[in-house]
């Protein structure tokens, strides 16, 4: 049995482990230390987590960063890495894309504290000081909508920030293609599906450093050195001021996404399944 998330789904597998081996895919918040808001939960559930993980036939994380965090919790376990994937036949670039005015920035996420959308809104304010005109499109919903809306008014950038709400999945490929740069400010990610989809549609990436970006970002984007709105704005200006670099970075995004197609990731999971089966037959 393959359990996506170490809890609660893997707990159901743990209960039948004597008759049916199970594999765990760690995704993010199921790893102690990932989510600050779950600190008490992690402490209470740690003994159960350890039993569940210890009895698994195999454990894989969706990024090297998440595997490293998981190893801090249980250093003696062998935790593999199988990345998230993307369907490049669904998410593909718009041909001959060029920057227009205003520069359209996109982020796709839940409006929760871990995503630090306030940092992106503040970055919009800084872009004005740098002489740029930008529009930040935020696709997603969450409990911080009212607070973030107030922030746009306080910073006088309300007309430049568009809260799009939840977008139907079938509309997302075009949403990516309608924008110029994908930006992200998360404190933690397992591996960002939204970033993968943005790459596949040819968007350069600007992001803070978190789990998953080491695998995803090469010459297809910019990882800011510190988690600061001013640096995010500076990175946007770097791309906006150099059209050749923008074009090259956009092309590199599509090439990088090809390394993470779902058929390739599925092949990795099949290898994992075969290893578990062979181990059981030995």
C-alpha positions in Angstrom: 0.0 0.0 0.0 1.2 3.5 -0.8 0.4 6.2 1.7 0.7 9.8 0.6 1.4 11.7 3.8 3.0 10.1 6.9 -0.2 11.0 8.9 -3.0 10.3 9.1 -3.0 8.1 5.9 0.1 6.1 6.9 -1.5 5.3 10.3 -4.2 3.3 8.5 -1.4 1.3 6.7 0.5 0.9 10.0 -2.5 -0.9 11.5 -2.3 -3.7 8.9 1.5 -3.7 8.4 1.8 -7.4 9.5 -0.2 -8.6 6.5 0.5 -5.8 4.0 3.7 -3.8 3.6 3.4 0.0 3.0 5.4 2.8 1.5 5.2 6.4 2.9 5.5 9.5 0.7 6.3 12.5 3.0 4.8 15.7 1.7 5.5 18.5 4.1 3.4 19.1 7.2 3.6 15.4 8.1 7.3 15.9 9.0 8.0 17.2 12.5 9.6 20.6 12.4 8.0 21.7 9.1 5.1 23.7 10.3 5.6 26.0 13.3 1.8 26.1 14.1 1.9 22.3 14.6 4.7 22.3 17.2 2.5 20.9 20.0 0.9 18.4 17.7 4.4 17.1 16.7 5.4 16.7 20.3 2.3 14.8 21.2 2.3 12.6 18.1 6.1 12.0 17.8 6.0 8.5 19.4 3.3 7.4 17.0 5.1 8.9 14.1 8.2 7.0 14.9 6.3 3.7 15.1 4.6 4.4 11.8 7.9 5.4 10.0 9.9 2.5 11.5 7.5 -0.1 10.3 7.2 1.2 6.8 8.8 -0.9 4.0 10.1 2.3 2.4 9.9 6.1 3.0 10.4 8.8 0.3 10.3 12.5 0.6 9.4 14.8 -2.3 12.5 16.9 -2.1 16.1 16.7 -0.7 15.3 19.5 1.7 12.3 17.6 3.2 14.3 14.4 3.4 17.0 16.3 5.4 14.3 17.6 7.8 12.9 14.1 8.1 16.3 12.7 8.8 16.7 15.1 11.8 13.6 13.4 13.3 14.7 9.8 12.6 18.4 9.8 11.7 18.6 6.0 11.5 16.1 5.6 8.7 17.0 5.5 5.0 14.8 8.2 3.5 14.8 8.3 -0.3 13.7 11.2 -2.6 11.1 11.1 -5.4 10.2 14.5 -6.5 6.8 15.9 -7.4 5.9 15.8 -11.1 4.2 17.9 -13.7 2.2 17.2 -16.9 4.1 19.1 -19.6 1.4 18.3 -22.2 -1.0 20.3 -20.0 1.3 23.0 -18.7 3.3 24.4 -21.7 4.7 27.8 -22.7 3.2 30.4 -24.8 5.3 30.8 -27.9 7.5 33.9 -28.2 6.5 35.4 -24.8 7.8 38.9 -24.1 7.5 41.2 -21.1 4.8 43.7 -21.2 3.7 46.6 -19.0 2.7 46.3 -16.3 4.8 43.3 -15.5 2.5 40.5 -14.3 3.6 38.7 -11.3 1.9 35.5 -10.2 1.8 33.5 -7.0 -0.4 30.4 -6.5 -1.0 29.3 -2.9 -3.3 29.2 0.1 -3.4 32.5 2.0 -1.8 31.2 5.2 1.1 32.5 7.3 3.6 29.9 6.0 3.3 31.3 2.5 4.3 34.9 3.7 2.2 36.7 1.1 2.7 39.9 3.0 6.3 39.8 1.9 5.2 39.7 -1.8 2.8 42.6 -1.2 5.6 44.6 0.4 7.8 43.7 -2.6 5.2 45.3 -4.9 5.6 48.5 -2.9 9.4 48.4 -3.4 9.1 47.9 -7.1 7.4 51.3 -7.4 10.4 52.8 -5.6 12.6 51.1 -8.2 10.7 52.7 -11.1 8.7 49.6 -12.1 5.0 49.1 -12.8 3.8 45.6 -11.7 0.7 43.8 -11.0 0.7 40.9 -8.5 -1.9 38.3 -9.2 -2.6 35.9 -6.2 -4.5 32.7 -7.0 -5.8 31.0 -4.0 -7.9 31.5 -0.9 -7.4 31.3 2.8 -8.0 32.7 6.2 -5.6 35.7 5.8 -7.5 37.3 2.9 -9.0 40.2 5.0 -5.6 40.9 6.7 -3.7 40.9 3.4 -6.3 43.1 1.8 -5.9 45.6 4.6 -2.1 45.5 4.0 -2.5 46.5 0.3 -4.6 49.5 1.4 -2.0 50.5 4.1 0.8 50.3 1.5 -1.3 52.1 -1.1 -0.9 49.2 -3.6 -4.5 48.0 -3.7 -4.8 48.6 -7.4 -1.7 46.6 -8.1 -2.7 43.5 -6.1 -5.4 41.2 -7.5 -6.8 38.5 -5.2 -8.1 36.0 -7.7 -9.6 33.5 -5.3 -9.7 29.8 -6.0 -9.2 29.1 -9.7 -10.6 25.8 -11.2 -7.8 23.4 -12.1 -8.7 23.3 -15.8 -8.1 27.1 -16.0 -4.7 27.1 -14.3 -2.5 26.5 -17.4 -3.8 29.6 -19.1 -3.5 31.6 -15.8 0.2 30.8 -15.8 0.6 31.7 -19.5 -1.2 35.0 -18.9 1.6 36.1 -16.4 5.3 37.0 -16.8 7.1 35.9 -13.6 6.2 33.4 -10.9 7.2 34.6 -7.4 7.1 32.7 -4.1 8.0 33.6 -0.5 7.2 30.4 1.4 9.0 29.6 4.6 8.7 25.9 4.0 7.6 23.7 1.1 7.9 20.0 0.5 8.3 20.7 -3.2 6.0 23.4 -4.8 3.6 22.0 -7.4 2.8 25.5 -8.4 6.4 26.3 -9.0 6.7 23.2 -11.2 3.6 24.2 -13.2 4.9 27.7 -13.6 8.2 26.4 -14.9 6.5 24.1 -17.4 4.6 27.1 -18.8 7.9 29.0 -19.3 7.8 31.4 -16.3 11.0 32.6 -14.8 11.0 31.9 -11.0 11.8 34.3 -8.1 11.7 32.7 -4.7 12.9 32.6 -1.2 15.0 29.6 -0.2 13.0 26.7 1.1 12.7 22.9 0.6 12.5 21.9 -3.0 14.1 25.0 -4.6 17.6 23.3 -4.7 16.3 20.8 -7.2 14.0 23.2 -9.1 16.0 26.3 -9.6 19.1 26.5 -11.7 19.4 29.0 -14.6 15.6 29.3 -14.7 15.2 31.7 -11.8 16.6 33.6 -8.9 16.7 32.5 -5.2 17.0 35.6 -3.1 19.8 35.6 -0.6 17.6 36.7 2.3 13.9 36.5 3.0 13.3 40.2 2.4 10.7 42.0 0.3 13.3 44.5 -1.0 15.5 41.7 -2.4 12.5 40.1 -4.1 11.8 43.5 -5.8 15.4 43.8 -6.8 15.3 40.4 -8.4 12.2 41.4 -10.4 14.1 44.4 -11.6 17.0 42.3 -12.7 14.8 40.4 -15.1 12.8 43.4 -16.1 15.9 45.4 -17.1 17.4 42.7 -19.2 15.1 41.3 -21.9 17.7 38.8 -23.1 18.1 37.4 -19.7 14.4 37.2 -19.2 14.0 35.3 -22.5 16.8 32.9 -21.6 15.5 32.3 -18.1 12.0 31.6 -19.5 13.4 29.1 -22.0 15.4 27.5 -19.2 12.3 27.1 -17.1 10.7 24.9 -19.7 13.8 22.8 -20.0 14.1 22.4 -16.2 10.5 21.3 -16.0 11.2 18.4 -18.4 13.3 16.8 -15.7 10.2 16.5 -13.5 7.5 15.0 -15.8 5.0 12.7 -14.1 6.1 9.7 -16.3 9.7 10.1 -15.0 8.5 10.3 -11.4 6.1 7.4 -11.9 9.1 5.3 -13.1 10.9 6.1 -9.9 7.9 5.0 -7.8 7.8 1.7 -9.8 11.4 1.1 -8.9 10.5 1.7 -5.3 7.6 -0.8 -5.5 9.8 -3.4 -7.1 12.4 -3.0 -4.4 9.9 -3.6 -1.7 8.4 -6.6 -3.5 11.9 -8.1 -4.0 12.8 -7.5 -0.4 9.6 -9.3 0.7 10.3 -12.3 -1.6 13.9 -12.6 -0.3 
